[in-house]
């Protein structure tokens, strides 16, 4: 491998759980058009908003982290979708015309 791989977010999640942190995992389920990260990409978030990995870029990730903190508190998993069809697409940085669906669940 020519490039160094970052820590696997799933290993980070396991390690954070062992430290007693509450953790959520966001997974890219589907992408359409131009999307920054492929399906299967993970972002791990703890209750304090610390995160590791990537599911998109910019404000999409910020929105996912905010949702993840709610999901850690509520325990209810959620499917999030971001796309250029939404008025908010420009605000959350999917101006490239892509759409992305991200599943966020609390790690038990």
N, C-alpha and C positions, 0 to 999 in steps of 0.2 A: 504494500500500500504506500502510495507516494505521500499522502497527507496524514497528519496525526488525527486520530479520531478523538473527539471530545468524550468525556465520561458518558457512558450510556445513561440517559435519564431514568431508565427503569432501575438501574443499580443505585442511582442517587435516591430514588423513591424508597427503595428497600432500606438503605442506610438511614434515611431520615425517619422512617417508621421505627427502626431499631433505637433511634435517639428519643423516641416518644413523641415525635411531631405528628400532627394531623396532616395528611397529604391527599392531594387530588392529582389525577393524571388526565391530561388532555391529549387526545389522539386524532390526527387528521384521518378522517374516514374516506372522504372523496374530494377530488378537486376537478374543476372544469376550467378549460382555458388556461390562462397564465396564472399560476399560483407559485408562491415562493418556495414552498416545501412540499415534498411528495406525500402521498397517502402513506400512513404508517409512521409518520414523524410524531414524536412525543414531546410534551412539555410537562414537567412536574412542578407542582406549586404547593407550598405549605400555607398554613393558616395566617402566617405573618406576611405573605406576599413574596417570599423568596421563591425563585424559580430557576430551573435548569432545563436546557434543551430548547427546542423551537418548533412552533407549529405554523408560523407565518412571519410577518414582519411588522414593525411599527405598532400602530394603534390596535390592530387586530389582536396581537398578543396581549396588549394592555387590557382589552375588553375580555379576553379569555381568562386572564389572571383574576380580574374582578369577579367574573362569574364563578370561577373555581373557589374563591374564598367563600362565596355564598353557599356553594355546593358542599364544601367541607362542613359548614355550620348546619345545613339542612339535611345532608345525606342523600338528597334527591339528584340523581344523574340527569344530565341535560344534553340535548343535541343543539349545537349552535351553528348557524349558517351565516356567512358573510358573502356578499356578492355585489357586483357593480350595478345590479338592478335596483339595489336599495339606494335611497337618497343619501344614506350615511356612508356609502362606499368610498366617496372621496375623503371623508373625514377619517375613516379607519384604514385608508391606504390600499384599497384594492382598485385603484384607478386604472390598473393594467387590463381590466376586463375579465378577470378570473372570478371564479366562485369557489368557496371552500366550505366544507362541512366538518365540524370538529365535535367529537364526543368527549364530554367531561364527566368523570366519575370520581367519587371519593374512594380512596384506597382503604380497605378495612383490614 
